[in-house]
Amino acid sequence: MRAIHRCMVSIGLLVALGPGPTWAGGCNREIVVPIRFQQGSVCWQHVGAGTTFTGEFGAHQRVTATALGQFYSVGDNNRTVTTTGPWQLSVSGPGGFSASAGADGQLDTVLPKAGEYSFSVGPCAIWGNQGMIEICAQ
């Protein structure tokens, strides 16, 4: 719960200070961001644009993650309306492993093998939008 509160504060600042929409252009502009945990840290956070987040993880690590960000829609008088909320989040890795966040937007899983894992946000209509992802591994 502490992580979600921190995320919402970060996103609030991001919406207030961040640039406007960067429209992803038909779900075809993937933005890959490497995951690099600082030494001794169990959580990694990225604020900004990104669609896929990749990094090396160990076998049997418990991973929790959440992603929040901007959604754009057309409101009254064809004005762009910006809202903030949880994004869809999934992870895939070695041996065909995959897991998705639950209805609450929280991903919580144990990785079966060591290797490179990719965390993806969606729907692709949000690609290029400002957001925040936090991944913790124990």
Secondary structure, 3 states (H helix, E strand, C coil): CHHHHHHHHHHHHHHHHCCCCCCCCCCCCCCEEECCCCCCCCEEEEEECCCEEEEEECCCCEEEEEEEEEEEEECHHHCEEEEEEECEEEEEEHHHEEEECCCCCCEEEECCCCEEEEEEEECHHHCCCCEEEEEEEC
